[in-house]
Amino acid sequence: MDALLKELNQHNYNYYVLAQPVISDFDFDKKLLELSELEIQYPEYQDPESPTLKVGGEITKEFKTVKHKWPMLSLGNTYNEQDLKDFDERIKKAIGDNFEYVCELKFDGLSISISYQDGLMFQAVTRGDGTQGDVVTTNIKTIKSIPNRVKGAGFPDAFEIRGEVFMHKAAFERLNEDRIENGEVPYANPRNFAAGTVKMQDSAEVAKRPLDCFLYFLYTEKRLFETHWESLEAVKNWGFHVCEHNKLCSNIDEVLKFIHHWNEHRFKLSYEIDGIVIKVNSYAQQQELGFTAKSPRWAIAYKYKAQEVETILESVSYQVGRTGAVTPVANLKPVQLAGTTVKRATLHNANEILRLDLHENDTVLVEKGGEIIPKIIRVNTTKRKSGAEKITYPHTCPVCESDLIREESEAVHYCPNDEGCPPQIVGRIQHFISRKAMNIDGLGDETIETLFRQGHINHVSDLYTLFEKADTLKTMDRFGEKSINRMLEGIEVSKQIPFEKVLFGLGIRYVGETVAKKIAFHFKNIDRVINASFEELIAVEEIGERIARSIIAYFQNPSHIAKIEELRRYGLQFEANEVEIVLNSDKLEGKSFIISGVFKNYSRDELTEIIEANGGKILSGISGKLNYVIAGENMGPAKLEKANKLNIPIISDQDVLKMLE
């Protein structure tokens, strides 16, 4: 059993994580079945790390948010070697010359904090805002390289370990090739894919995804080790996956040598890195150096500059989004950049084409930095061919050929044919079913595309006609009875989704989740929103002129009104639930507040409740209308600066309580 376990875990890692299988699926399944049968026969010898257990299966509807015991702070970063030397000088001034650095690769993934109790994984939490994050334990347990049970000896009863969840490049490329083959939209980059996977609701699906994780920092109540390096060596022995490229350095020159080495060799790695993290090794010295409001003084990240490369612009194509926005994309002669083959680059809008002065077959300089899609920096005009034609932005929609419109003072062109332009129709239905809108279980983006292509849906209202087409749907490929029933059940349940989410789901341009909530609670029902004047709309908090004009234009379209009437007939909620708010007092009436930072005694939500229960108002931004800023630890420096500029009083949570005495 031990031998099988070791072999299967290695094969799992080769297949899912490295995308380099060395045995066939058939042989793997035979070995897995053999282990499974042995575990049934001898359950007392089943290992918690058995691949038979790492299959997920739990469905998480909502991710619970919890506060981090130790805040997950961000690091100060630089692209400049002189800044590193200055950092080194500051360390020397504070603690003298007798110290070491630990250099670590800076992974481009998703930060995670994992708690262990009595050797077993107890809880895994995303970074969130650094103070609190989402509990994603069931999903993290499926990752092959993260132990559910700690191995070896010498580990404390309770500890937290921090790491980075990521995906190897080969696995990412394999997955994207599969998606393209199936006619699905490929993912933008490994980081986004990893982040999206960790927040999936079905852990069985997560278990199928090729994720890996490097662990890099240990937190305990009682200090077990004198140095960070010692702790990394120990957690390796406990079964954690620690990057083998970490290096202990005696001085800043060794640090710079390490940085130069990986600047040259980073693209040979099987995963993405975007820099190097440098930490003072001694825990006692870390403690002495302390923290700023946002980051530790004993660590810094050096980020590599974006790489640039020349290639040929072969053509410009245009993508139509769900709101009708038409985005130009440069199609390039394939070129190697930052370890990947680049074929496309974003051009943003018509202004960008003008700024670059693009001509056909131009030689362009492409950069790939923090961008998901590479971007064109400039044109090498010395290589422009004589007589090359200028690239001009189209006047008509590239899909439905409607005349494009461009609002005054806006950079983006729109296709106004929202009821007849296919990518808009599909995009709008996908938005309608999304988690933040109608949250329809059993429906995904690919299913919507298929249903549209087959002619079953052309508007969100058509989803509610699918009950009559159940028999027809069963004849379609990949539509089993179980999945159809789940989909129809999800559609039926969506009829109870509250008005503010229905309003958001309609996909009115500029009406985001928060704006939809404000409108729904202010006007109470859809009829009052439809008939609202411009003045009535801008009187609502956070509704500006642009949003008001967009809402009016949407409801002036007779087909939109007709579809809303259809949705109303199907039983969707177009009236806000009246919630009677009983005030504790009116002591804060007429006073407005913004809450920023972290507080010891209250969460920000609790402070909001206290203020609103006593007649006060919470605003979303700092302006001359604001009465007070309630500041906790780690208050945003930009907010602090703006508040001081406008002479807005900055108070504490205790000051608010005094106002209520």
Phi, psi and omega in degrees: 000317179297317181295317178297317180302311182298315182294315182293320178299320179293317178297321176301314182296316179299320185281304188282319189267309183271347183058037180227068181295146180244354173229163181285161177300322181299313180296321179298313182298324178298315180294321180296319179296320179300315179295317181301317180294322178294323180292326176292320182288321183233070185300334182293344181257007180291130181272138177299340180268011182300135177297343177290342181264339185273057182241000181067212178125342180274141177257128179247111181286313180232138176270122180290140178260131178230158180276138177288136177294316173245118184306144177266085186283157175271162180262146168294143180224163182210156172252004193244127181293330179295325176298324178293320178294323177294320176301315179299319180295321179296321178297314181298319179297326184277320188232005180088192186266350188269080178204165178235161174246149167251126177257132181228148175292142179264104186282145179262083183213213184242123181289141181220146176239123185242127179258139176239139179231123181052039175083355181250143176299127185252318184201140175235130187229136176289165181296322182060231179265011180095334179262321178216153181216181182267140178280118183232035188303312184298326179286318181294328180298339182277348183286125190299327187269000179256120182289135171282333176233134180288141179260174174071207183218170175089002179275149181287166179299324181221135176201164175241144176228136183256148180200186182231120176273131183212179178229138177289148186299319182296319179295319179298315181294320179299316181296317181294323177298319178298318182294317181296318178301324181274006180074023181259160180286126179289158177282154185286316181201165183300325183295313180298322180294317179298315181297317179295323181294317181299334181259014177290150183280334185254110183292339176294325176290321179300320182300335181276347185272141186276078180257151175228172180206130170259134177259139188219001178204133183252134175240129176222156177296315182249130185293125180264333186232157179276332185226160177296319180301316178300319182294322178296319178296321181292314184293334173301316181290340178276359176102009181271148181275105180249137182299131184283353183267001176303148182219139175269124183241142183274338184202176185293331179295320177293325177298313182295324177297318178297317179299314181296320180301312185281341173295325179279324191256359188298330184282352175275348178290157180278357182223165182278135166232151179238012178168196180231138175258131181244125181233141170294134190286316186287130178294323180297319179290325174301315181298319181294322180287324173073206188226154164270187180296331187246337189208160177289144177280348185262008180217153178208154177247129173262123183255136179285142178291151179297142177277148178237149179208150178267143174204182184256135173281112183273324178192171174236125176247169187229128180255140179253123180271178185294334179270002181093356179296131182256114186251125178281143178230132178276127174263120191250157168295123186308135183214146178282126179215124179052040174083001179230160177273122181258127180240343185221155176215147181284144175241001173066292186198183182298324180299323181293322177297319178294317182300318182282343184054055185287137173235161180302137178059028176296151169271120187240152176261123185248139180239145174229098179248243177283357182291143174289313176255136178302157180231154178277125181274312180198172179255138173273090187292340180294339181258006181291135181284143179298132178081008180298135182280143180289140175282124179242139180292138185289157177265345181238159181295131182293347181257306186252357176067018174289151176295130180283152175238153178222117180294147177301139178072010176246150182270341189265139172267145181236148169268120184281353186277062187291340181267351184231358183265112188310310181297330177290318181299310181297314181299322182290321178292321177298321177295318182300319184276353188295163187301319183281346178258252186276345175050053184278114181289141177089359178238133177230175183301319183293321179297318179300315179300316180296313181298324178291313181300325182277359176082016182274334179224143178223356180201160180302329181294334180292340177302327185276001174261355185293340178301323182284346185251015185306318182294321179295319181299325182295339180276351181277150178298141175066017176243088179277166182300320182296314182291325178294316179298319179296319179296312181295325177295317178298320179295318179296315180298327183297343179294345180263358180296134185297158186308316185298327179282326175297315180299316177297320182296337179297337175076034176293131183303133180076355180266093178277186184300313182292316181297318179300320180296315181298316181295314182299316183286333180282313186268344174075325179211166186294327183295321179291328177292315181301321185266002183293139177276168178303315181297320180294323181290313183288348176286343179283137181304132177076004177261112179265183184297319183298315180295317181300315180296321181294319179296315180298315180298321181297314185277355174279348180276115184302327181292327177295318180296318181298319181291324177296322177296323176298312180299324179295319179295328179284353173100015178287157184276115178241024177222135181287141174289123180287121176244118181281119180265118178261116182282141174288324178197174176247025185294337180253012181300136179083357181253140180241148187223155165233139180251128180220138178100190184243140184239144184287318189265339184223151168277166179295325178296320180294319177296319178301314180300316180299314183294312182292328179289346179244025171089358181278168182237139174259124177261162183264341182218159181276125177212178180297341181282346186284138178269317185217147166252123176266113188252129173249196177293152178059035176297142180300128183298327180294318179295318181299315181298316182293320179297316179296321181298322182268006181056039178272128181301135177254120186235171179257173176297329179292326177296324178296316180297323179296325178298335184268353182291000000 
